[in-house]
Each structure stands twice: as structure tokens, then as C-alpha cells.
Amino acid sequence: MARRVWSCFSSISTAVLYGSLSLFVSILHNVFLLYYVDTFVSVYKIDKVSFWVGETVFLIWNSLNDPLFGWISDRSFLGSQHAGVRISNPQVVLKRLQALSRTGPLFALSFLAFWVSWARPGLQFLVCLCLYDGFLTVVDLNHNALLADLAVSASERTRLNFQCSLFSALGSLSVFMSYSFWDKEDFFSFRMFCVALAALSILGFSVACWLLRQRFQGRARRDEEEDSVLKELCVGQAPLAQEKELTLGQYLKQLSKHTNFLWFASMNLVQVFHCHFNSNFFPLFLEHLLSDRISASTGSFLLGFSYIAPHLNNLYFLSLCGRYGVYTVVRWLFFLKLILSVIMLLAGPDQIYLLCIFIASNRVFTEGTCKLLNLVISDLVDEDLVMNRRQQAASALLFGMVALVTKPGQTFAPLIGTWLLCVYTGYDIFQRDPLQEVVRTQELWNPAWFSTLRHGCFHLLVFIPITCAFLQLLAWSQFSLHGKRLQSIKLQRQSASQELPIDVKDI
């Protein structure tokens, strides 16, 4: 029986195991994105100052922890290909899997800290955000870095990304289920639902990482034995010169000359902002633009559809990437976002069916674009390795440096969104004064004020994607890592990865 179970697990492909890690992240992270603001504002009654202070500290931590953890993980890989110590690719993969097996369960536990009131709302908000994001960062960095470490060819990376999208789509089902448990007045059932999700995530991380480690330990052991044989054969020869370890300042100087990285980071900053703006304000748009025009079940369907459709849609986008290239598909999506937003602006907020389609499609296409960008970062990893002749691709570090520039968009989204909403409409979601609550309730029944609030939400809904699409098209037009340039970079990396420091036959 045990042999049958083992043979069943061992028959699972590496791509499926790699993709399954996305499931154990997404079942938690989608629920976090949808409910954490509403939980602290509506359930724990956090005040405005504490919310802004927490988001500001989170902005700093969120930006710095990605390059910090990336540097700790990959600084040993930054030497040139002529350095004396050889680090094999299986050893790099094992290092990433060990990090995932440790931090994955801790990430799930930090998720649970949001849903139980254990301190003052302001303090709990700050601690929970920083703790959760720290573990999420380590998980994301190592998981994304494996995309560049497990494969070099575009087709293999597309296959790995395909599995990630498939499992992320399954993970989005947690959003559908969460709607049945969410109740601001009675939080117990929602807490139990989150405990069940965290338990599933911990079990999944432990099993998937263990199975992947079993596959690469044999390869890493063979590489170590080969290296020891080479060292014994090379006794008497002059040792290779040991290169000084690259400092952070030197690495940043190299990165500042990486033009494609700079243009990509600029574009991705806007993309991260738009993705999180949609996540944070989707329920608000449903409430003020559609709540009196559609049923509650339709609203629930739109909410769940907007989370699962990007992953399913991404399966089609990946097939287009295999045919036309990632650069072209991403550019098409930017144009599509701009065109749909302009059409919605011209149609106005009274076209209910068109508004439903736009609210859902805006999130679907924006999130779909985000899912494709890991392929672009993997190509930037290849270009960085070739340009600087590194001994191993510093994939986690480059993902971290991208996040350093782009993660602030995650914090700017709720801050700018609430500020613009207040400027457009005078509606303050943090207002807690009882007298003001009575006045605001009376104003909500005033048709003129309600119309102002509705039009303000509508203008926020359409002008944000128009502005984002315009800025992204401007930055993306300067990005040159596609076509012949990309093919040349991949050929150079593949040829470099096949070279050994010493040919055993020659010895």
C-alpha cells in the first residue's frame, strides 16, 4: 500500500508540483486582499490615523523586505563565471525549496493573526501586515525564482506558468466560499473557515516541497561527487583565483545600467497599483454603483468571477504568448484596457449591463496581465546573467529588486483611492462620529448627494485605468527585450549553462 502511494506521488510531474504551490498561496492571499481592510475598518473599528500610520510603515517594510531577502538568498551567486567555486543548478533549486518548506507554514500561521482581535486595532493592523508580508515575500521570491531556475526556454517556462495559473484558479474558489461565511456581526464562522484554509495550506506546502526535494537531492549529490572528483584530479594545478564577493553597491550600479529592468519596473509599478486598487475597491464599486440595480446573488457571482476568471483567462493568454511572444500580448492588453475604459466613460454610469461587464473585465484583464509579468522578469534574469557574466542566475534577488520599485503601488492603492473618493464625493469611510453618522445617513437618502457619490465612484472607476494604461504604454514602448534580442540572450544563457569549468575527458 505504501509503495502504491509513493509511486502515485512520484509520478506527479515537476511542473504540477511547482504549480500546486500557487494553490496554497492563493487560497489565503485572495481572502486576505478582499477582507483585511473591511475587517479592520468595519469590525475592529480602526481609526483613520492608525490606518494611515500602519499603511505608511507597511509601505516602507513592504518595499525593503523584497531586496533584503533576495540579497540574503542570492548574494553568493553574483560572482562571475570565472569564480573558483562552482554552484550547480540542483543545489540552487534545493536551497529555494528548503526556504519554501520552512516559511510556507509560517506564512499560513501569520494569515490567521488577522481574524482574531488580540491587541488594539492600530497595533494589530501594523504587526499583522508586516508579519504577513514578510513571510509572503520569502514564499513569493523563492517560488518565482524557481521559474527561472527550473527552465530556460520560453516553452518550458510557459508550461510552468500554465500550471501556476491553473492552480491559482482553483485557489480562487476560496473567495466564492468565503462569501457564505463572511458576517461582520458574527465573526466565528469566518474565523473557522480561515483556520481550515490555513491548515490546508500548511499541509500542501509541506508535502509539495518534500516531493520536489526528493527529486533534486539525487542530482545535487551527483554534482557534489563530480566536483570532489574534479578537485582530486586537479591536485598539483594552480587553483583558480577566488573572486571578491560583489557588494550591494556594485550590484546596484550594475542594475542601474540595466535599461530594460528600469523600464519594466516603471511599468510594473503602475500595474501593481492598478491590481490592488481593483481588489481594495471592488466591493465599494458594487455597493454604490450596482447594489440597487442587481441582486445580491449577482453581486456575489461578479465578486467570485473577478477572482477566478483572471487565472482561467491566463491559460488562453499563455497560449497567445507561445505564438506571439509575451511582449506583444502584454501590449495588446494595455490597449484593450484603454479602449474599454474610454467606451465605459462615453456610455456613462446608467448602462447597468455594460457597467457589470466593465467592472468584472477590468479586474480580469488587469490581473491577467500581472500573471504574465513573471515570464518577463525571468527573461530579465537571463539578460542580467549574460550582461554581467554571473556564475548563477540571481533570480530571487532580481525579483526582489523589481518588488523594491513596484511594491509601493500596493500601499498607494488604498491611500490614493480613499483620498480621491473623499475629494470627489466628500465620502469618508473612516467617519466614526455618531452625529456625523446620523447626518450621513440622512444624506444617503438625499437623491442629489447619492447621485454625487455614484458619479464620483464611476469617475474613479474609469479614470484610474485610463491613466494607468496610458503610462504603461509609454513605458512598455521603450522595453527592448523581445524578438531577436530575447532569442540572442536565451541562446547565450543556454550555452553558458552547458559549459563546465573543467572537461573531465581532457583531464
C-alpha positions in Angstrom: 0.0 0.0 0.0 2.8 2.4 1.0 4.6 1.6 -2.3 1.5 2.4 -4.3 1.1 5.7 -2.6 4.7 6.6 -3.1 4.6 5.6 -6.8 1.5 7.7 -7.2 3.2 10.8 -5.7 6.5 10.2 -7.6 4.6 10.1 -10.9 3.4 13.7 -10.4 5.4 15.9 -12.8 7.7 18.7 -11.5 5.5 21.3 -13.3 2.4 20.2 -11.4 4.2 20.2 -8.1 5.6 23.6 -8.8 2.2 24.9 -9.8 0.5 23.5 -6.8 2.5 25.9 -4.6 0.4 28.7 -6.1 -2.7 27.0 -4.8 -1.5 27.0 -1.2 -0.7 30.7 -1.5 -3.8 31.9 -3.4 -6.4 30.3 -1.1 -5.1 32.5 1.7 -4.0 35.6 -0.2 -7.2 36.2 -2.1 -9.2 36.1 1.1 -6.7 38.5 2.7 -6.9 41.0 -0.1 -10.7 41.0 -0.1 -11.4 41.3 3.7 -8.4 42.7 5.6 -9.4 46.4 5.1 -13.1 45.7 5.7 -12.2 43.7 8.9 -10.2 46.5 10.5 -12.4 49.3 9.4 -15.8 47.7 10.0 -15.2 45.0 12.6 -12.3 46.3 14.7 -13.2 50.0 14.2 -9.6 51.2 13.5 -9.3 55.0 13.4 -8.1 56.9 10.4 -4.7 58.0 11.9 -3.8 54.4 12.9 -4.8 53.1 9.5 -2.6 55.7 7.7 0.3 55.2 10.1 0.0 51.4 9.6 -0.1 51.7 5.8 2.9 54.1 5.8 5.1 51.8 7.9 3.8 48.9 5.8 4.9 50.8 2.7 8.4 51.1 3.9 8.7 47.5 5.1 6.9 46.1 2.0 9.4 47.9 -0.3 12.6 47.0 1.6 12.0 43.3 2.6 12.0 42.0 -1.0 15.5 43.2 -1.9 16.7 42.4 1.6 15.5 38.7 1.5 16.6 38.5 -2.1 20.1 39.7 -1.3 20.4 37.3 1.7 19.3 34.4 -0.6 21.3 35.2 -3.8 24.4 37.2 -2.9 26.6 34.1 -3.3 25.5 33.8 -6.9 26.7 37.3 -8.0 30.3 36.3 -8.8 31.3 36.0 -12.5 31.5 32.7 -14.3 35.3 32.6 -13.7 34.9 32.4 -10.0 36.6 29.4 -8.3 33.6 27.8 -6.7 31.0 26.1 -8.8 27.4 26.2 -7.7 25.2 23.6 -9.5 21.7 24.4 -10.5 20.2 21.5 -8.5 21.9 22.9 -5.4 20.2 26.3 -6.1 16.8 24.7 -6.5 17.2 22.7 -3.2 18.1 25.9 -1.4 14.9 27.5 -2.7 12.8 24.5 -1.7 14.2 24.4 1.8 13.2 28.1 2.2 9.7 27.4 0.9 9.2 24.3 3.3 10.2 26.5 6.3 8.4 29.8 5.5 5.2 28.4 3.8 3.7 27.1 7.0 4.7 30.3 8.9 3.0 32.3 6.2 -0.2 30.4 6.8 0.0 31.0 10.5 0.6 34.7 10.0 -2.6 34.8 7.9 -4.6 33.6 11.0 -3.4 36.6 13.1 -5.7 39.0 11.2 -9.0 37.4 12.1 -8.7 37.3 15.9 -8.7 40.6 17.9 -5.6 40.3 20.2 -4.4 43.9 20.6 -5.5 47.5 19.9 -6.7 47.8 16.3 -3.8 50.1 15.3 -1.1 47.9 16.8 -2.6 44.7 15.5 -3.0 46.2 12.0 0.7 47.2 11.9 2.1 43.9 13.3 -0.2 41.7 11.2 0.6 43.5 7.9 4.4 43.4 8.4 4.5 39.8 9.7 2.2 38.5 6.9 4.0 40.4 4.2 7.4 39.2 5.4 6.6 35.6 5.1 4.7 36.2 1.9 7.7 37.9 0.4 10.0 34.9 1.2 7.5 32.5 -0.3 6.9 34.6 -3.4 10.6 35.3 -4.1 11.6 31.7 -3.9 8.6 30.4 -5.8 9.1 33.0 -8.6 12.9 32.4 -8.7 12.2 28.7 -9.3 10.5 29.7 -12.6 13.9 31.0 -13.8 15.9 28.2 -12.2 13.9 25.2 -13.4 13.7 26.2 -17.1 15.4 28.5 -19.6 13.4 28.0 -22.8 10.3 30.1 -23.2 8.1 27.0 -23.9 9.1 25.3 -20.6 8.6 28.5 -18.6 5.2 28.9 -20.2 4.3 25.3 -19.2 5.3 26.0 -15.6 3.4 29.3 -15.6 0.4 27.4 -17.1 0.3 25.1 -14.1 0.6 28.1 -11.7 -2.4 29.7 -13.4 -4.4 26.5 -13.2 -3.8 26.0 -9.5 -4.3 29.7 -8.8 -7.7 29.4 -10.4 -8.6 26.6 -8.0 -7.3 28.7 -5.1 -9.7 31.5 -6.1 -12.6 29.2 -5.2 -11.9 30.2 -1.6 -13.4 33.7 -2.5 -16.7 32.0 -3.5 -16.8 30.0 -0.3 -15.8 33.0 1.9 -18.9 34.9 0.9 -21.0 32.3 2.7 -19.1 32.7 5.9 -18.5 36.4 5.9 -20.6 38.2 8.6 -19.5 41.3 10.3 -21.8 40.7 13.2 -20.9 37.1 13.9 -17.2 36.5 13.1 -16.8 33.0 14.5 -17.8 31.0 11.4 -15.5 33.1 9.2 -12.6 32.5 11.7 -13.1 28.8 11.5 -13.2 29.0 7.7 -9.8 30.8 7.8 -8.4 28.1 10.1 -9.4 25.4 7.7 -7.7 27.3 4.8 -4.5 27.7 6.8 -4.4 24.0 7.7 -4.8 23.0 4.1 -2.0 25.5 3.1 0.4 24.1 5.7 -0.2 20.5 4.7 0.2 21.4 1.0 3.4 23.3 1.4 5.0 20.5 3.5 4.1 17.7 1.1 4.8 19.5 -2.2 8.2 20.8 -1.1 9.2 17.4 0.3 8.4 15.7 -3.0 10.3 18.3 -5.0 13.3 18.0 -2.7 13.4 14.2 -3.2 13.8 14.7 -6.9 16.6 17.2 -6.8 18.6 15.7 -3.9 19.9 12.9 -6.1 21.0 15.4 -8.8 22.7 17.7 -6.3 24.5 14.7 -4.7 25.9 13.6 -8.1 27.1 17.2 -8.8 28.9 17.2 -5.4 30.6 13.9 -6.2 31.6 15.2 -9.6 33.1 18.3 -8.0 35.0 16.3 -5.5 36.5 14.1 -8.2 37.5 17.2 -10.2 39.2 18.6 -7.2 41.2 15.4 -6.7 42.2 15.3 -10.3 43.3 18.9 -10.2 45.7 18.5 -7.3 49.0 20.0 -8.4 47.4 22.5 -10.7 47.3 26.2 -9.8 44.0 26.9 -8.1 41.5 29.2 -9.8 41.6 32.8 -8.5 38.9 33.4 -5.9 36.9 36.5 -6.8 35.9 39.0 -4.2 32.2 38.9 -3.3 30.2 41.6 -5.1 29.0 44.3 -2.7 25.4 45.7 -2.7 26.7 49.0 -4.1 28.4 47.3 -7.0 25.2 45.2 -7.7 23.0 48.4 -7.7 25.4 50.1 -10.0 25.1 47.1 -12.4 21.4 47.2 -12.1 21.2 51.0 -12.8 22.8 50.3 -16.2 20.2 47.6 -17.0 17.8 49.8 -19.1 15.2 47.1 -19.7 14.9 46.5 -16.0 14.3 50.2 -15.3 11.6 50.5 -18.0 9.9 47.3 -16.8 9.9 48.4 -13.1 8.3 51.7 -14.1 5.5 49.9 -16.0 5.1 47.3 -13.2 4.7 49.9 -10.5 1.6 51.2 -12.3 0.4 47.6 -12.8 0.7 46.7 -9.1 -1.1 49.9 -8.1 -4.0 49.1 -10.5 -4.3 45.5 -9.4 -4.6 46.4 -5.8 -6.8 49.3 -6.4 -9.3 46.9 -8.1 -9.0 44.4 -5.2 -9.5 47.0 -2.5 -12.4 49.0 -4.1 -14.2 46.2 -5.9 -16.8 45.8 -3.1 -17.2 49.6 -2.8 -18.0 49.9 -6.6 -20.5 47.1 -6.3 -22.2 48.8 -3.4 -22.5 52.3 -4.7 -22.8 51.6 -8.5 -24.8 48.4 -8.7 -26.3 47.4 -5.3 -29.7 49.0 -6.1 -29.7 47.6 -9.7 -28.7 44.0 -9.3 -29.5 41.2 -6.8 -27.2 40.1 -4.0 -26.5 36.8 -5.8 -25.4 38.6 -8.9 -23.1 40.7 -6.8 -21.7 37.6 -5.2 -21.2 36.0 -8.7 -19.4 39.1 -10.0 -17.1 39.1 -7.0 -16.1 35.5 -7.3 -15.9 35.6 -11.1 -13.5 38.5 -10.9 -11.1 36.4 -8.8 -11.2 33.1 -10.7 -11.6 34.4 -14.3 -8.1 36.0 -14.4 -6.4 32.6 -13.8 -8.6 30.8 -16.3 -8.2 33.6 -18.9 -4.5 33.5 -18.3 -4.4 29.9 -19.7 -5.5 31.4 -23.0 -3.1 34.3 -22.7 -0.2 31.9 -22.2 -1.2 30.1 -25.5 -1.0 33.5 -27.2 2.4 34.1 -25.6 3.7 30.9 -27.2 2.5 32.2 -30.6 3.2 35.9 -30.5 5.5 36.4 -27.5 4.9 37.9 -24.1 5.8 41.5 -25.1 3.1 41.6 -27.8 0.4 40.1 -25.7 1.0 42.5 -22.8 0.9 45.4 -25.2 -2.4 44.2 -26.6 -3.8 44.0 -23.0 -2.8 47.6 -22.3 -4.5 48.8 -25.4 -7.6 46.7 -24.5 -7.7 48.3 -21.0 -7.5 51.8 -22.5 -10.2 51.1 -25.2 -12.7 49.5 -22.7 -12.3 52.3 -20.2 -12.9 55.0 -22.8 -16.0 53.2 -24.1 -17.4 53.0 -20.5 -16.7 56.6 -19.9 -18.6 57.6 -23.0 -21.5 55.2 -22.1 -21.9 56.6 -18.6 -22.9 55.0 -15.3 -26.5 54.3 -16.2 -25.7 51.4 -18.6 -26.0 48.7 -16.0 -25.2 45.6 -18.0 -22.2 47.3 -19.6 -21.1 48.5 -16.2 -21.3 44.9 -14.8 -19.2 43.7 -17.7 -16.7 46.5 -17.4 -16.2 46.1 -13.6 -15.6 42.4 -14.0 -13.4 42.6 -17.2 -11.3 45.5 -15.8 -10.2 43.3 -12.9 -9.9 40.2 -15.1 -7.6 41.8 -17.7 -5.6 43.7 -15.1 -4.9 40.6 -13.0 -4.3 38.5 -16.2 -1.5 40.9 -17.1 0.1 40.6 -13.7 0.2 36.8 -14.1 2.2 37.2 -17.3 4.8 39.5 -16.0 6.7 36.8 -14.1 7.8 35.5 -17.5 9.2 38.9 -18.4 11.1 39.1 -15.1 12.5 35.6 -15.8 13.8 37.0 -19.2 15.3 39.9 -17.3 17.1 37.3 -15.1 18.6 35.8 -18.2 19.7 39.2 -19.5 21.3 40.1 -16.2 23.2 36.8 -16.1 24.5 37.3 -19.6 25.3 41.0 -19.3 27.3 40.6 -16.0 28.6 37.0 -16.7 27.4 35.6 -13.3 28.1 32.1 -12.3 24.4 31.5 -11.4 21.3 33.5 -12.2 20.4 35.7 -9.2 16.7 35.2 -9.8 15.3 35.8 -6.3 17.4 39.0 -5.9 16.2 40.4 -9.2 12.6 39.6 -8.3 13.2 41.4 -5.1 14.7 44.4 -6.8 11.6 44.6 -9.1 9.4 44.5 -5.9 11.5 47.3 -4.3 10.3 49.6 -7.0 6.8 48.2 -7.6 5.5 47.1 -4.2 4.8 50.7 -3.1 1.9 50.6 -5.5 0.3 48.0 -3.2 0.2 50.6 -0.4 -0.6 53.6 -2.5 -3.7 51.9 -3.9 -5.9 52.2 -0.7 -4.4 55.5 0.3 -4.9 57.3 -3.0 -8.2 55.6 -3.6 -9.7 56.7 -0.3 -8.3 60.2 -0.8 -9.7 60.6 -4.3 -13.1 59.2 -3.1 -13.2 61.8 -0.4 -12.1 64.6 -2.8 -14.7 63.6 -5.4 -17.6 63.0 -3.1 -16.9 64.0 0.4 -17.5 60.4 1.5 -15.1 59.4 4.3 -15.1 55.6 5.1 -13.4 56.3 8.4 -16.0 58.7 9.8 -16.9 57.4 13.3 -18.6 60.4 15.0 -22.2 59.4 15.9 -23.7 62.8 15.0 -21.9 62.7 11.6 -23.2 59.1 11.1 -26.8 60.4 11.6 -26.2 63.3 9.1 -24.5 61.0 6.6 -27.5 58.5 6.9 -29.9 61.3 6.1 -27.7 62.5 3.2 -27.7 59.0 1.7 -31.5 59.3 1.3 -30.9 62.6 -0.4 -31.1 61.9 -4.2 -28.7 64.7 -5.1 -26.0 63.6 -2.6 -26.4 59.9 -3.6 -26.0 60.9 -7.3 -22.8 62.8 -6.5 -21.4 59.8 -4.6 -22.4 57.4 -7.5 -20.8 59.7 -10.2 -17.7 60.1 -8.1 -17.3 56.3 -7.8 -17.9 56.0 -11.5 -15.2 58.6 -12.5 -12.8 56.8 -10.1 -13.6 53.5 -11.8 -12.9 54.7 -15.3 -10.2 57.4 -15.0 -7.8 55.2 -13.0 -7.5 52.5 -15.8 -7.3 55.2 -18.5 -4.4 56.9 -16.7 -2.7 53.6 -15.9 -3.0 52.3 -19.5 -1.5 55.5 -20.9 1.5 55.5 -18.6 2.1 51.7 -19.2 2.0 52.0 -23.0 4.6 54.8 -22.7 7.0 52.8 -20.6 6.4 49.5 -22.5 7.3 51.1 -25.8 10.8 51.6 -24.5 11.3 47.9 -23.5 13.6 46.1 -25.9 13.9 42.6 -24.5 11.8 40.8 -27.2 12.2 39.4 -30.6 15.8 38.9 -31.8 17.3 40.4 -28.7 15.5 37.9 -26.5 16.5 35.0 -28.7 20.1 36.0 -28.5 20.0 36.3 -24.7 18.5 32.8 -24.3 21.0 31.2 -26.6 23.9 32.8 -24.6 22.4 31.6 -21.3 21.8 28.0 -22.6 25.4 27.8 -24.0 26.8 29.2 -20.7 24.8 26.7 -18.6 26.2 23.8 -20.6 29.8 24.8 -20.0 31.8 23.1 -17.3 34.8 24.7 -15.6 37.0 21.6 -16.5 36.4 18.9 -19.0 36.7 15.5 -17.4 37.8 13.9 -20.6 40.6 16.4 -21.1 41.9 15.5 -17.6 
